Amino acid sequence: MAKYHFECGQRSAEWYRLRAGIPTASCFAKIVTAGGKASRQADGYMFYLLAEWVLGCSLETEQAQTYWMERGTELEDSAVRAYEFQSGLETTECAIVTTDDELIAASPDRLVGDVGVCEIKSPSPQVHIARLLSNDIEDDYRCQLQGQLWVMEREWVDIVSYHRQMPPCIKRVDREEDYIAKLSAGVRTFVDVMLERRLELEKRYGPFVRPEHRPLEIPQFV
């Protein structure tokens, strides 16, 4: 059963803590490709998550954000207002949703009712124009969108391409059960291997002291 966390805001300290060391929907493409095959990026992503687990903190900080990530955060509220106006739907904020074991997560931009999700992208002007003409947004984000629907146990996601000086492009994406079966199996296998590697690290180099019990400097291993 999905666990919804409303007690904190996105990009808060608690939000980073809940995400640290576990795969999230925005990075599922590093585990399983849009075609349902294993991704070549999986090992590198796993080492990243294991580093977060050893250090007991997230490596994903606002300082590490790209220009487009920062722009998306800046425009999110206005994009949500445009989506609500265009669709006639109301949205709700939710920091993060995890699986029952809290080993897999997704961070929705907004929830829509009891069965929907709103995911916002704020691309460059030329990319937004291409999306307005083609109405084709979802292919670039198949893993993320279907991953959100899987983790959050929801039925559809409206993906929104937003530019403040142009009309929004909104595309509804429904659950693809066949693909979700492949995606969930791939992510679960990834998590099983990750847990085995956690245990190996703990046996060889642990125990690891978490930030709440020590100063926040990175530990030095000899």
Contacts in CASP RR format, 6 or more apart in sequence:
PFRMAT RR
TARGET T0000
AUTHOR 0000-0000-0000
METHOD contacts of the structure
MODEL  1
MAKYHFECGQRSAEWYRLRAGIPTASCFAKIVTAGGKASRQADGYMFYLL
AEWVLGCSLETEQAQTYWMERGTELEDSAVRAYEFQSGLETTECAIVTTD
DELIAASPDRLVGDVGVCEIKSPSPQVHIARLLSNDIEDDYRCQLQGQLW
VMEREWVDIVSYHRQMPPCIKRVDREEDYIAKLSAGVRTFVDVMLERRLE
LEKRYGPFVRPEHRPLEIPQFV
1 100 0 8 1.000
1 153 0 8 1.000
2 97 0 8 1.000
2 98 0 8 1.000
2 99 0 8 1.000
2 100 0 8 1.000
2 151 0 8 1.000
2 152 0 8 1.000
2 153 0 8 1.000
3 97 0 8 1.000
3 98 0 8 1.000
3 99 0 8 1.000
3 100 0 8 1.000
3 102 0 8 1.000
4 94 0 8 1.000
4 97 0 8 1.000
4 152 0 8 1.000
5 18 0 8 1.000
5 94 0 8 1.000
5 95 0 8 1.000
5 96 0 8 1.000
5 97 0 8 1.000
5 98 0 8 1.000
6 93 0 8 1.000
6 94 0 8 1.000
6 95 0 8 1.000
7 14 0 8 1.000
7 95 0 8 1.000
8 14 0 8 1.000
8 15 0 8 1.000
8 18 0 8 1.000
8 95 0 8 1.000
9 15 0 8 1.000
9 93 0 8 1.000
9 95 0 8 1.000
10 93 0 8 1.000
10 95 0 8 1.000
10 96 0 8 1.000
10 107 0 8 1.000
11 62 0 8 1.000
11 73 0 8 1.000
12 95 0 8 1.000
14 95 0 8 1.000
15 95 0 8 1.000
15 96 0 8 1.000
15 107 0 8 1.000
16 57 0 8 1.000
16 58 0 8 1.000
16 60 0 8 1.000
16 61 0 8 1.000
17 57 0 8 1.000
17 58 0 8 1.000
18 95 0 8 1.000
18 96 0 8 1.000
18 98 0 8 1.000
18 102 0 8 1.000
18 105 0 8 1.000
19 58 0 8 1.000
19 60 0 8 1.000
19 96 0 8 1.000
19 105 0 8 1.000
19 107 0 8 1.000
20 52 0 8 1.000
20 53 0 8 1.000
20 56 0 8 1.000
20 57 0 8 1.000
20 58 0 8 1.000
20 59 0 8 1.000
21 49 0 8 1.000
21 50 0 8 1.000
21 52 0 8 1.000
21 53 0 8 1.000
21 56 0 8 1.000
21 58 0 8 1.000
22 49 0 8 1.000
22 98 0 8 1.000
22 102 0 8 1.000
22 103 0 8 1.000
22 104 0 8 1.000
22 105 0 8 1.000
22 191 0 8 1.000
23 31 0 8 1.000
23 45 0 8 1.000
23 49 0 8 1.000
23 104 0 8 1.000
23 105 0 8 1.000
23 187 0 8 1.000
23 190 0 8 1.000
23 191 0 8 1.000
23 194 0 8 1.000
24 104 0 8 1.000
24 105 0 8 1.000
24 106 0 8 1.000
24 107 0 8 1.000
25 105 0 8 1.000
25 106 0 8 1.000
25 107 0 8 1.000
25 143 0 8 1.000
25 144 0 8 1.000
25 147 0 8 1.000
25 148 0 8 1.000
25 151 0 8 1.000
26 106 0 8 1.000
26 107 0 8 1.000
26 144 0 8 1.000
27 45 0 8 1.000
28 143 0 8 1.000
28 144 0 8 1.000
28 147 0 8 1.000
28 183 0 8 1.000
28 187 0 8 1.000
29 39 0 8 1.000
29 41 0 8 1.000
29 142 0 8 1.000
29 143 0 8 1.000
29 144 0 8 1.000
30 39 0 8 1.000
30 41 0 8 1.000
30 42 0 8 1.000
30 44 0 8 1.000
30 45 0 8 1.000
31 38 0 8 1.000
31 39 0 8 1.000
31 41 0 8 1.000
31 42 0 8 1.000
31 45 0 8 1.000
31 143 0 8 1.000
31 186 0 8 1.000
31 187 0 8 1.000
31 190 0 8 1.000
32 38 0 8 1.000
32 39 0 8 1.000
32 143 0 8 1.000
32 182 0 8 1.000
32 183 0 8 1.000
32 186 0 8 1.000
32 187 0 8 1.000
33 39 0 8 1.000
33 143 0 8 1.000
34 139 0 8 1.000
34 142 0 8 1.000
34 143 0 8 1.000
35 142 0 8 1.000
35 179 0 8 1.000
35 182 0 8 1.000
36 179 0 8 1.000
36 182 0 8 1.000
36 183 0 8 1.000
38 186 0 8 1.000
42 190 0 8 1.000
46 190 0 8 1.000
46 193 0 8 1.000
46 194 0 8 1.000
46 197 0 8 1.000
48 59 0 8 1.000
49 194 0 8 1.000
50 194 0 8 1.000
50 197 0 8 1.000
50 198 0 8 1.000
50 201 0 8 1.000
51 59 0 8 1.000
52 58 0 8 1.000
52 59 0 8 1.000
53 198 0 8 1.000
54 201 0 8 1.000
54 205 0 8 1.000
54 208 0 8 1.000
55 211 0 8 1.000
55 218 0 8 1.000
55 219 0 8 1.000
56 208 0 8 1.000
56 210 0 8 1.000
56 211 0 8 1.000
57 211 0 8 1.000
57 216 0 8 1.000
62 70 0 8 1.000
65 73 0 8 1.000
68 122 0 8 1.000
68 123 0 8 1.000
68 124 0 8 1.000
71 122 0 8 1.000
72 79 0 8 1.000
72 120 0 8 1.000
72 121 0 8 1.000
72 122 0 8 1.000
75 120 0 8 1.000
75 122 0 8 1.000
75 162 0 8 1.000
75 164 0 8 1.000
76 109 0 8 1.000
76 120 0 8 1.000
76 122 0 8 1.000
78 162 0 8 1.000
78 164 0 8 1.000
79 120 0 8 1.000
79 122 0 8 1.000
79 160 0 8 1.000
79 162 0 8 1.000
79 168 0 8 1.000
80 91 0 8 1.000
80 109 0 8 1.000
80 110 0 8 1.000
80 118 0 8 1.000
80 120 0 8 1.000
82 160 0 8 1.000
82 162 0 8 1.000
82 168 0 8 1.000
83 89 0 8 1.000
83 91 0 8 1.000
83 110 0 8 1.000
83 118 0 8 1.000
83 120 0 8 1.000
83 158 0 8 1.000
83 160 0 8 1.000
83 162 0 8 1.000
83 168 0 8 1.000
83 170 0 8 1.000
84 90 0 8 1.000
84 91 0 8 1.000
86 167 0 8 1.000
86 168 0 8 1.000
86 170 0 8 1.000
87 158 0 8 1.000
87 170 0 8 1.000
89 112 0 8 1.000
89 113 0 8 1.000
90 112 0 8 1.000
90 113 0 8 1.000
91 110 0 8 1.000
91 111 0 8 1.000
91 112 0 8 1.000
91 113 0 8 1.000
91 118 0 8 1.000
92 110 0 8 1.000
92 111 0 8 1.000
92 112 0 8 1.000
92 113 0 8 1.000
93 110 0 8 1.000
93 111 0 8 1.000
94 108 0 8 1.000
94 110 0 8 1.000
94 111 0 8 1.000
95 107 0 8 1.000
96 105 0 8 1.000
96 106 0 8 1.000
96 107 0 8 1.000
97 105 0 8 1.000
97 106 0 8 1.000
97 107 0 8 1.000
97 108 0 8 1.000
97 151 0 8 1.000
97 152 0 8 1.000
98 104 0 8 1.000
98 105 0 8 1.000
98 106 0 8 1.000
98 151 0 8 1.000
99 105 0 8 1.000
99 151 0 8 1.000
103 191 0 8 1.000
103 195 0 8 1.000
104 151 0 8 1.000
104 187 0 8 1.000
104 188 0 8 1.000
104 191 0 8 1.000
105 151 0 8 1.000
106 147 0 8 1.000
106 148 0 8 1.000
106 151 0 8 1.000
106 152 0 8 1.000
108 117 0 8 1.000
108 118 0 8 1.000
108 119 0 8 1.000
108 148 0 8 1.000
108 152 0 8 1.000
109 117 0 8 1.000
109 118 0 8 1.000
109 119 0 8 1.000
109 120 0 8 1.000
110 117 0 8 1.000
110 118 0 8 1.000
110 120 0 8 1.000
111 117 0 8 1.000
111 118 0 8 1.000
111 152 0 8 1.000
112 118 0 8 1.000
112 158 0 8 1.000
115 154 0 8 1.000
115 155 0 8 1.000
115 156 0 8 1.000
116 154 0 8 1.000
116 155 0 8 1.000
116 156 0 8 1.000
116 157 0 8 1.000
116 158 0 8 1.000
117 148 0 8 1.000
117 149 0 8 1.000
117 152 0 8 1.000
117 154 0 8 1.000
117 156 0 8 1.000
117 157 0 8 1.000
117 158 0 8 1.000
118 157 0 8 1.000
118 158 0 8 1.000
118 160 0 8 1.000
119 141 0 8 1.000
119 144 0 8 1.000
119 145 0 8 1.000
119 148 0 8 1.000
119 157 0 8 1.000
119 158 0 8 1.000
119 159 0 8 1.000
119 160 0 8 1.000
120 159 0 8 1.000
120 160 0 8 1.000
120 162 0 8 1.000
121 137 0 8 1.000
121 141 0 8 1.000
121 159 0 8 1.000
121 160 0 8 1.000
121 161 0 8 1.000
121 162 0 8 1.000
122 161 0 8 1.000
122 162 0 8 1.000
122 163 0 8 1.000
123 131 0 8 1.000
123 161 0 8 1.000
123 163 0 8 1.000
125 163 0 8 1.000
125 165 0 8 1.000
125 166 0 8 1.000
127 161 0 8 1.000
128 161 0 8 1.000
128 162 0 8 1.000
128 163 0 8 1.000
128 166 0 8 1.000
128 169 0 8 1.000
129 166 0 8 1.000
131 137 0 8 1.000
131 161 0 8 1.000
131 169 0 8 1.000
132 161 0 8 1.000
132 166 0 8 1.000
132 167 0 8 1.000
132 169 0 8 1.000
135 169 0 8 1.000
135 171 0 8 1.000
136 171 0 8 1.000
137 159 0 8 1.000
137 161 0 8 1.000
137 169 0 8 1.000
137 171 0 8 1.000
138 145 0 8 1.000
138 159 0 8 1.000
138 171 0 8 1.000
138 173 0 8 1.000
141 159 0 8 1.000
142 179 0 8 1.000
143 183 0 8 1.000
145 157 0 8 1.000
145 159 0 8 1.000
145 173 0 8 1.000
146 173 0 8 1.000
146 175 0 8 1.000
146 176 0 8 1.000
146 179 0 8 1.000
146 180 0 8 1.000
146 183 0 8 1.000
147 180 0 8 1.000
147 183 0 8 1.000
148 154 0 8 1.000
148 157 0 8 1.000
149 155 0 8 1.000
149 156 0 8 1.000
149 157 0 8 1.000
149 175 0 8 1.000
149 180 0 8 1.000
150 180 0 8 1.000
150 183 0 8 1.000
150 184 0 8 1.000
154 175 0 8 1.000
155 174 0 8 1.000
155 175 0 8 1.000
156 172 0 8 1.000
156 173 0 8 1.000
156 174 0 8 1.000
156 175 0 8 1.000
157 172 0 8 1.000
157 173 0 8 1.000
158 170 0 8 1.000
158 171 0 8 1.000
158 172 0 8 1.000
158 173 0 8 1.000
159 170 0 8 1.000
159 171 0 8 1.000
159 173 0 8 1.000
160 168 0 8 1.000
160 169 0 8 1.000
160 170 0 8 1.000
161 168 0 8 1.000
161 169 0 8 1.000
161 170 0 8 1.000
162 168 0 8 1.000
162 169 0 8 1.000
201 208 0 8 1.000
202 208 0 8 1.000
205 221 0 8 1.000
208 219 0 8 1.000
209 219 0 8 1.000
END
